[in-house]
Amino acid sequence: MTGQKIKCGRGRMQDEKAAGATGRRIAHELRQDILEGKLRPGERIGQEELAERFSASRIPVREGLKLLEAEGLVTIVPNAGAWVSKLDAFEFDQTYKLREQVESLAIRESIDNLSDSQIQRLRELADEIAAATNVETFLRVDREFHLLTYAGAEFGLLHDLVQRFWNSTQHYRRAFAQGLDLDRQWATDAEHRLIVDSIVRKDHDAAAGLVRGHIRRTRLSLAARPEIFN
């Protein structure tokens, strides 16, 4: 009897482990769909459709959605369903003001710990951003660039905040990239190169100021386009 209980217990543990792995896989693929714009802010996420898509039960689907909710990508309403998270104009403004403070701190904490190979990669990424010919390439490379500038920060919570803010504002950065003209593209490219230069010189104040101004310029540009929040 005891042996049977042990087997049952192991079986439940294996089921829970499998459900957790499937939930993480669902979260990974949904995260990519949202960040790539395949799922739009405010769009409903059908849990039955997800279960069918991933050949899974509702349990790992719910686990995957909870992971994305914790990242700020999904909003779950009890007894109603799940939607791709959407920011209104006020939430956007507040999130970007938080980004100005958090990311300027992140680069301060990061600079001294970045390796020569990471700095070389930043130079390459700055060139790739300048050469990007479509919005999705720009977004992908720009994201890699900025997150790499913060990679040397040693406080995990700081990284979690940065990731959450970047995820929840992806749609709005896409709108910013789509609205770039040549003059503003030049300014964006120049700021990226100045950020790399400040990292090379280990000028913490300059790097923090550049990051703060870089984010602020995007915030003000998008605030002038209220239609994107509808």
LOKE-622065 format. One record per residue (C-alpha): chain; residue number from 1; x, y, z. Coordinates in steps of 0.5 Angstrom, whole numbers, plus 500, padded with zeros to 3 digits. Example, Ala and Ser with C-alpha at 12.3 -4.5 7.8 and 13.67 -1.06 7.14 Angstrom:
BEGIN
kette:A, nr:1, u:525, v:491, w:516 .
kette:A, nr:2, u:527, v:498, w:514 .
! end
This chain:
BEGIN
kette:A, nr:1, u:500, v:500, w:500 .
kette:A, nr:2, u:506, v:505, w:502 .
kette:A, nr:3, u:509, v:503, w:495 .
kette:A, nr:4, u:503, v:505, w:491 .
kette:A, nr:5, u:502, v:511, w:495 .
kette:A, nr:6, u:510, v:513, w:493 .
kette:A, nr:7, u:508, v:511, w:486 .
kette:A, nr:8, u:502, v:516, w:486 .
kette:A, nr:9, u:506, v:521, w:489 .
kette:A, nr:10, u:511, v:520, w:484 .
kette:A, nr:11, u:506, v:520, w:478 .
kette:A, nr:12, u:503, v:527, w:481 .
kette:A, nr:13, u:510, v:530, w:481 .
kette:A, nr:14, u:512, v:528, w:474 .
kette:A, nr:15, u:505, v:531, w:471 .
kette:A, nr:16, u:506, v:537, w:475 .
kette:A, nr:17, u:513, v:538, w:472 .
kette:A, nr:18, u:511, v:536, w:465 .
kette:A, nr:19, u:505, v:541, w:466 .
kette:A, nr:20, u:510, v:546, w:468 .
kette:A, nr:21, u:515, v:545, w:462 .
kette:A, nr:22, u:509, v:546, w:457 .
kette:A, nr:23, u:507, v:552, w:461 .
kette:A, nr:24, u:514, v:555, w:460 .
kette:A, nr:25, u:514, v:553, w:452 .
kette:A, nr:26, u:507, v:556, w:451 .
kette:A, nr:27, u:509, v:562, w:455 .
kette:A, nr:28, u:516, v:563, w:451 .
kette:A, nr:29, u:512, v:562, w:444 .
kette:A, nr:30, u:506, v:567, w:446 .
kette:A, nr:31, u:512, v:572, w:449 .
kette:A, nr:32, u:515, v:572, w:442 .
kette:A, nr:33, u:508, v:573, w:438 .
kette:A, nr:34, u:507, v:579, w:443 .
kette:A, nr:35, u:513, v:582, w:442 .
kette:A, nr:36, u:513, v:581, w:434 .
kette:A, nr:37, u:507, v:584, w:434 .
kette:A, nr:38, u:503, v:578, w:432 .
kette:A, nr:39, u:498, v:579, w:438 .
kette:A, nr:40, u:496, v:586, w:439 .
kette:A, nr:41, u:495, v:590, w:445 .
kette:A, nr:42, u:488, v:589, w:448 .
kette:A, nr:43, u:487, v:583, w:443 .
kette:A, nr:44, u:483, v:577, w:447 .
kette:A, nr:45, u:487, v:571, w:448 .
kette:A, nr:46, u:483, v:564, w:447 .
kette:A, nr:47, u:485, v:559, w:452 .
kette:A, nr:48, u:482, v:554, w:448 .
kette:A, nr:49, u:485, v:555, w:442 .
kette:A, nr:50, u:492, v:555, w:446 .
kette:A, nr:51, u:490, v:549, w:448 .
kette:A, nr:52, u:489, v:546, w:441 .
kette:A, nr:53, u:495, v:550, w:438 .
kette:A, nr:54, u:500, v:546, w:443 .
kette:A, nr:55, u:496, v:540, w:444 .
kette:A, nr:56, u:496, v:541, w:452 .
kette:A, nr:57, u:490, v:541, w:457 .
kette:A, nr:58, u:488, v:548, w:460 .
kette:A, nr:59, u:493, v:547, w:466 .
kette:A, nr:60, u:499, v:549, w:463 .
kette:A, nr:61, u:496, v:554, w:458 .
kette:A, nr:62, u:494, v:558, w:465 .
kette:A, nr:63, u:501, v:557, w:468 .
kette:A, nr:64, u:504, v:560, w:461 .
kette:A, nr:65, u:499, v:566, w:462 .
kette:A, nr:66, u:501, v:567, w:469 .
kette:A, nr:67, u:508, v:567, w:467 .
kette:A, nr:68, u:506, v:573, w:462 .
kette:A, nr:69, u:502, v:576, w:467 .
kette:A, nr:70, u:508, v:577, w:471 .
kette:A, nr:71, u:512, v:580, w:466 .
kette:A, nr:72, u:507, v:585, w:464 .
kette:A, nr:73, u:505, v:582, w:457 .
kette:A, nr:74, u:498, v:579, w:459 .
kette:A, nr:75, u:492, v:581, w:463 .
kette:A, nr:76, u:488, v:576, w:466 .
kette:A, nr:77, u:481, v:578, w:469 .
kette:A, nr:78, u:478, v:572, w:473 .
kette:A, nr:79, u:472, v:569, w:470 .
kette:A, nr:80, u:473, v:573, w:464 .
kette:A, nr:81, u:479, v:571, w:460 .
kette:A, nr:82, u:486, v:574, w:458 .
kette:A, nr:83, u:488, v:579, w:454 .
kette:A, nr:84, u:495, v:582, w:451 .
kette:A, nr:85, u:496, v:588, w:456 .
kette:A, nr:86, u:495, v:595, w:454 .
kette:A, nr:87, u:497, v:601, w:456 .
kette:A, nr:88, u:493, v:608, w:456 .
kette:A, nr:89, u:496, v:614, w:455 .
kette:A, nr:90, u:497, v:616, w:463 .
kette:A, nr:91, u:500, v:609, w:464 .
kette:A, nr:92, u:505, v:610, w:458 .
kette:A, nr:93, u:507, v:616, w:461 .
kette:A, nr:94, u:508, v:613, w:468 .
kette:A, nr:95, u:512, v:607, w:465 .
kette:A, nr:96, u:517, v:611, w:461 .
kette:A, nr:97, u:518, v:616, w:467 .
kette:A, nr:98, u:520, v:610, w:471 .
kette:A, nr:99, u:524, v:607, w:465 .
kette:A, nr:100, u:528, v:614, w:465 .
kette:A, nr:101, u:530, v:613, w:472 .
kette:A, nr:102, u:531, v:605, w:473 .
kette:A, nr:103, u:535, v:605, w:466 .
kette:A, nr:104, u:539, v:610, w:468 .
kette:A, nr:105, u:541, v:607, w:474 .
kette:A, nr:106, u:542, v:600, w:471 .
kette:A, nr:107, u:547, v:603, w:466 .
kette:A, nr:108, u:551, v:606, w:472 .
kette:A, nr:109, u:551, v:600, w:475 .
kette:A, nr:110, u:553, v:596, w:469 .
kette:A, nr:111, u:559, v:600, w:466 .
kette:A, nr:112, u:565, v:597, w:470 .
kette:A, nr:113, u:563, v:590, w:469 .
kette:A, nr:114, u:562, v:590, w:462 .
kette:A, nr:115, u:567, v:586, w:458 .
kette:A, nr:116, u:571, v:588, w:452 .
kette:A, nr:117, u:568, v:583, w:448 .
kette:A, nr:118, u:561, v:586, w:450 .
kette:A, nr:119, u:563, v:593, w:449 .
kette:A, nr:120, u:565, v:591, w:442 .
kette:A, nr:121, u:559, v:587, w:441 .
kette:A, nr:122, u:555, v:594, w:443 .
kette:A, nr:123, u:559, v:598, w:437 .
kette:A, nr:124, u:557, v:592, w:432 .
kette:A, nr:125, u:550, v:593, w:434 .
kette:A, nr:126, u:550, v:601, w:434 .
kette:A, nr:127, u:552, v:600, w:427 .
kette:A, nr:128, u:547, v:594, w:425 .
kette:A, nr:129, u:541, v:599, w:428 .
kette:A, nr:130, u:544, v:605, w:423 .
kette:A, nr:131, u:543, v:600, w:418 .
kette:A, nr:132, u:536, v:597, w:419 .
kette:A, nr:133, u:532, v:597, w:413 .
kette:A, nr:134, u:525, v:595, w:417 .
kette:A, nr:135, u:522, v:596, w:423 .
kette:A, nr:136, u:522, v:589, w:426 .
kette:A, nr:137, u:530, v:589, w:425 .
kette:A, nr:138, u:531, v:595, w:428 .
kette:A, nr:139, u:526, v:593, w:434 .
kette:A, nr:140, u:530, v:587, w:435 .
kette:A, nr:141, u:537, v:590, w:435 .
kette:A, nr:142, u:535, v:596, w:439 .
kette:A, nr:143, u:533, v:591, w:444 .
kette:A, nr:144, u:539, v:587, w:444 .
kette:A, nr:145, u:543, v:593, w:444 .
kette:A, nr:146, u:540, v:597, w:450 .
kette:A, nr:147, u:539, v:590, w:455 .
kette:A, nr:148, u:547, v:589, w:453 .
kette:A, nr:149, u:549, v:596, w:456 .
kette:A, nr:150, u:545, v:594, w:463 .
kette:A, nr:151, u:548, v:587, w:463 .
kette:A, nr:152, u:554, v:588, w:468 .
kette:A, nr:153, u:549, v:590, w:473 .
kette:A, nr:154, u:549, v:585, w:479 .
kette:A, nr:155, u:542, v:586, w:482 .
kette:A, nr:156, u:537, v:581, w:479 .
kette:A, nr:157, u:531, v:586, w:481 .
kette:A, nr:158, u:534, v:591, w:477 .
kette:A, nr:159, u:534, v:587, w:471 .
kette:A, nr:160, u:527, v:584, w:472 .
kette:A, nr:161, u:524, v:591, w:472 .
kette:A, nr:162, u:528, v:593, w:466 .
kette:A, nr:163, u:525, v:587, w:462 .
kette:A, nr:164, u:518, v:588, w:465 .
kette:A, nr:165, u:518, v:595, w:462 .
kette:A, nr:166, u:521, v:593, w:455 .
kette:A, nr:167, u:516, v:588, w:454 .
kette:A, nr:168, u:510, v:592, w:456 .
kette:A, nr:169, u:512, v:598, w:452 .
kette:A, nr:170, u:514, v:594, w:446 .
kette:A, nr:171, u:508, v:596, w:442 .
kette:A, nr:172, u:509, v:603, w:443 .
kette:A, nr:173, u:517, v:603, w:441 .
kette:A, nr:174, u:514, v:599, w:435 .
kette:A, nr:175, u:510, v:605, w:433 .
kette:A, nr:176, u:516, v:610, w:435 .
kette:A, nr:177, u:520, v:606, w:430 .
kette:A, nr:178, u:514, v:606, w:424 .
kette:A, nr:179, u:514, v:614, w:425 .
kette:A, nr:180, u:522, v:615, w:425 .
kette:A, nr:181, u:524, v:620, w:419 .
kette:A, nr:182, u:531, v:621, w:417 .
kette:A, nr:183, u:532, v:627, w:422 .
kette:A, nr:184, u:530, v:623, w:428 .
kette:A, nr:185, u:533, v:617, w:425 .
kette:A, nr:186, u:540, v:620, w:425 .
kette:A, nr:187, u:539, v:623, w:432 .
kette:A, nr:188, u:537, v:616, w:435 .
kette:A, nr:189, u:544, v:613, w:432 .
kette:A, nr:190, u:548, v:618, w:434 .
kette:A, nr:191, u:545, v:617, w:441 .
kette:A, nr:192, u:547, v:610, w:441 .
kette:A, nr:193, u:554, v:611, w:439 .
kette:A, nr:194, u:555, v:617, w:444 .
kette:A, nr:195, u:552, v:611, w:449 .
kette:A, nr:196, u:558, v:606, w:447 .
kette:A, nr:197, u:563, v:612, w:448 .
kette:A, nr:198, u:561, v:614, w:455 .
kette:A, nr:199, u:561, v:606, w:457 .
kette:A, nr:200, u:568, v:606, w:454 .
kette:A, nr:201, u:570, v:612, w:458 .
kette:A, nr:202, u:567, v:609, w:464 .
kette:A, nr:203, u:563, v:616, w:464 .
kette:A, nr:204, u:557, v:614, w:469 .
kette:A, nr:205, u:554, v:621, w:469 .
kette:A, nr:206, u:554, v:622, w:461 .
kette:A, nr:207, u:552, v:615, w:460 .
kette:A, nr:208, u:546, v:616, w:465 .
kette:A, nr:209, u:544, v:622, w:462 .
kette:A, nr:210, u:544, v:620, w:455 .
kette:A, nr:211, u:540, v:614, w:457 .
kette:A, nr:212, u:535, v:618, w:461 .
kette:A, nr:213, u:535, v:623, w:455 .
kette:A, nr:214, u:534, v:618, w:450 .
kette:A, nr:215, u:528, v:615, w:453 .
kette:A, nr:216, u:525, v:622, w:454 .
kette:A, nr:217, u:525, v:623, w:447 .
kette:A, nr:218, u:521, v:617, w:445 .
kette:A, nr:219, u:516, v:619, w:451 .
kette:A, nr:220, u:515, v:626, w:448 .
kette:A, nr:221, u:515, v:624, w:441 .
kette:A, nr:222, u:509, v:618, w:443 .
kette:A, nr:223, u:506, v:623, w:447 .
kette:A, nr:224, u:504, v:627, w:441 .
kette:A, nr:225, u:501, v:621, w:438 .
kette:A, nr:226, u:495, v:620, w:442 .
kette:A, nr:227, u:492, v:616, w:437 .
kette:A, nr:228, u:496, v:610, w:439 .
kette:A, nr:229, u:493, v:609, w:445 .
kette:A, nr:230, u:486, v:608, w:443 .
! end
